[in-house]
Amino acid sequence: MATTITTEHSAMAGPGTYVVLLRAHGSGRVLIGRLGTLPLDGGLFAYVGSAFGPGGLAARCRHHQRIAARAHWHLDYLRPHCRLLGFWVANGPERLEHPWAQALGRLPGAAWPLERFGSSDCRCRAHLIGLPRMPSASLLQETLGQGWWVDPEELDDASESP
């Protein structure tokens, strides 16, 4: 991704919606809890979620940055098998994960690799979308309507600041 937009500490501390971009380490299949098996095939994935709990976007993104000792969310099962590329985030009180997942799913070449992934509590087809290539910041802005890019290293730096 060519464009990086600096993280605003106050914006990341609040609630919002995010996209985690991941690239699978290789091929194979991963069991996602009781949901089923996800084929990796070295693919690129976009996972859409929301952060309305304590710590807001920063806390949720930091959670997804680490490999969970015990899987809680569907994404926790996938994370050990993927490299984290970064996050697209938008702060605010509106829950955007449903329209964002639908918008990403309409991109050319996008696919739904495992039905209901991340969407067991809503009517969305899934919140995990397989993408044919890494989207640019301008494509994410155009597709999702708002937000900014956060590199994983930026998030580390933001968490160490007062």
C-alpha positions in Angstrom: 0.0 0.0 0.0 1.6 3.2 -1.1 -0.2 5.7 1.1 0.1 5.7 4.9 -2.0 8.2 6.9 -0.7 8.9 10.4 -2.7 7.5 13.3 -4.6 10.0 15.4 -4.3 8.8 19.0 -7.7 10.3 20.1 -9.5 8.9 17.0 -8.1 5.4 17.6 -9.1 5.5 21.3 -12.8 5.9 20.3 -15.3 3.6 18.8 -15.5 2.8 15.1 -15.2 0.3 12.3 -12.1 -1.4 10.8 -10.9 -3.7 8.1 -8.0 -6.0 8.8 -6.0 -6.9 5.7 -4.2 -10.2 5.8 -2.2 -12.5 3.5 -2.1 -16.2 4.0 1.4 -17.7 4.7 0.6 -20.5 2.2 -1.9 -23.0 1.1 -4.0 -25.4 3.2 -7.2 -25.4 5.2 -7.9 -23.9 8.6 -10.7 -25.0 10.9 -12.6 -22.0 12.1 -14.1 -23.2 15.3 -17.5 -24.8 14.7 -18.1 -22.7 11.6 -16.2 -24.9 9.2 -13.0 -25.1 7.2 -11.5 -22.1 5.4 -9.2 -22.7 2.3 -6.1 -20.4 2.4 -4.5 -20.9 -1.0 -2.0 -18.1 -0.3 -4.8 -15.6 -0.6 -5.5 -12.1 0.5 -8.3 -11.5 3.0 -10.2 -8.5 4.3 -12.0 -8.9 7.6 -14.5 -6.2 8.6 -15.3 -5.6 12.2 -16.4 -3.0 14.7 -14.9 -1.7 18.0 -17.5 -0.3 20.4 -16.0 -1.6 23.6 -13.4 -0.3 26.0 -10.3 1.0 24.3 -12.1 1.5 21.0 -10.3 0.9 17.6 -6.8 0.9 19.1 -7.6 -2.0 21.5 -9.4 -4.1 18.9 -6.7 -3.6 16.3 -4.0 -4.4 18.9 -6.0 -7.6 19.7 -6.0 -8.6 16.0 -2.3 -7.8 15.7 -1.4 -10.5 18.2 -1.9 -14.2 17.9 -4.6 -15.1 20.5 -3.6 -17.7 23.0 -7.2 -18.9 23.0 -9.4 -18.2 20.0 -12.5 -16.1 20.8 -13.5 -14.6 17.4 -13.5 -16.3 14.0 -10.5 -14.1 13.1 -8.5 -15.5 16.0 -8.5 -18.9 14.3 -7.2 -17.4 11.0 -4.6 -15.0 12.4 -1.8 -17.6 13.1 -1.9 -18.6 9.4 -1.6 -15.0 8.0 0.7 -12.0 7.9 -1.0 -8.8 9.0 -0.7 -6.2 6.3 -2.5 -3.3 8.1 -5.8 -1.8 9.0 -8.3 0.6 7.4 -10.2 2.4 10.2 -12.9 5.0 10.6 -13.9 6.3 14.0 -17.4 7.2 15.0 -20.6 5.9 16.6 -22.2 4.4 13.4 -21.8 0.7 12.8 -20.4 0.5 9.3 -19.2 -3.1 9.2 -22.3 -4.4 7.4 -22.2 -1.9 4.5 -18.4 -2.2 4.4 -18.5 -6.0 4.1 -21.0 -5.7 1.3 -19.0 -3.0 -0.6 -15.8 -5.0 -0.4 -17.7 -8.1 -1.6 -18.7 -6.2 -4.7 -15.1 -5.4 -5.7 -14.0 -7.1 -9.0 -12.7 -10.6 -8.2 -13.8 -10.5 -4.6 -15.1 -13.8 -3.1 -16.7 -15.1 0.1 -14.3 -17.9 1.1 -16.4 -19.1 4.1 -20.1 -18.2 4.6 -21.0 -16.6 8.0 -17.3 -15.9 8.9 -17.5 -13.0 11.4 -21.2 -12.5 10.8 -22.9 -15.1 13.0 -24.7 -12.2 14.8 -26.1 -10.4 11.7 -27.6 -11.1 8.3 -24.5 -10.5 6.3 -23.2 -13.2 4.1 -19.8 -13.0 5.8 -17.4 -10.3 7.2 -14.4 -12.1 5.6 -13.8 -11.3 1.9 -11.2 -12.8 -0.3 -9.5 -10.2 -2.6 -7.5 -10.8 -5.8 -5.0 -8.1 -4.9 -4.0 -5.6 -2.2 -6.4 -2.6 -2.5 -4.8 0.9 -2.5 -5.8 3.5 0.1 -7.6 5.4 -2.7 -9.6 2.3 -3.6 -10.5 1.7 0.0 -11.5 5.4 0.4 -13.6 5.2 -2.8 -15.2 1.9 -1.8 -15.9 2.5 1.9 -16.4 6.3 1.8 -14.3 7.2 4.8 -11.3 6.1 6.9 -7.6 6.0 6.9 -4.8 3.4 6.7 -2.9 2.3 9.8 0.3 0.3 9.5 0.8 -2.3 12.3 4.0 -0.5 13.4 2.1 2.8 13.8 -0.4 1.1 16.1 2.5 -0.2 18.2 3.8 3.4 18.4 0.4 4.8 19.3 -0.1 2.3 22.1 3.1 3.4 23.8 2.2 7.1 23.8 0.5 8.8 26.8 
